Amino acid sequence: MRIQVNGDQREIVASTILTLVEELSLDPRKVAVERNLEIVPRSLHASTTLAEGDRIELVQFVGGG
């Protein structure tokens, strides 16, 4: 399926937001996700399905000092 991730077109095999985050090798605990201009709460990542043409924005939190 083709979706847009952070402005780039991607071909993915993931079916949910959680599996997309895992497919991109990101830590699900440190990622905020917006799907089609709406924030998706972390509690819904596993149950929110992706569809052809979705626009996903991912922000990864980075700790530091």
C-alpha positions in Angstrom: 0.0 0.0 0.0 1.2 3.5 -0.7 1.0 6.2 2.0 2.8 9.5 2.7 5.1 9.5 5.7 6.5 12.9 6.8 6.0 14.2 3.2 7.6 11.2 1.4 5.7 8.6 -0.6 6.3 5.1 0.8 5.3 1.6 -0.1 4.5 -0.2 3.2 3.3 -3.6 4.3 2.1 -2.4 7.7 -1.6 -2.4 8.4 -1.8 -0.3 11.6 0.0 2.7 13.0 1.8 0.5 15.5 3.1 -1.9 12.8 4.2 1.1 10.7 6.2 2.5 13.6 7.8 -1.0 14.0 8.4 -1.3 10.3 10.3 2.0 10.4 12.4 0.7 13.3 11.1 3.4 15.7 10.4 3.0 19.4 6.6 3.1 19.8 7.0 4.6 23.3 8.8 7.6 21.9 6.7 8.5 18.8 3.8 10.9 18.3 1.6 10.2 15.3 -0.7 12.3 13.2 -2.9 10.6 10.6 -4.6 12.8 8.0 -4.2 15.9 10.2 -5.5 14.3 13.4 -3.4 13.3 16.3 -3.8 9.5 17.1 -3.4 8.8 20.9 -0.8 6.1 21.6 -3.5 3.9 23.1 -5.1 3.6 19.6 -1.9 3.0 17.6 -2.5 -0.8 17.6 -6.1 -0.6 16.5 -5.9 2.3 14.0 -5.7 0.8 10.5 -3.9 2.5 7.6 -5.5 3.0 4.2 -4.1 3.7 0.8 -3.2 7.4 0.5 -3.1 8.2 4.2 -0.9 11.1 5.2 1.1 10.2 8.3 3.4 12.6 10.3 5.7 11.0 12.9 7.6 12.9 15.5 10.2 11.0 17.6 11.1 12.3 21.0 14.8 12.4 21.8 16.1 12.7 25.4 19.2 14.6 26.2 21.0 16.8 28.6 
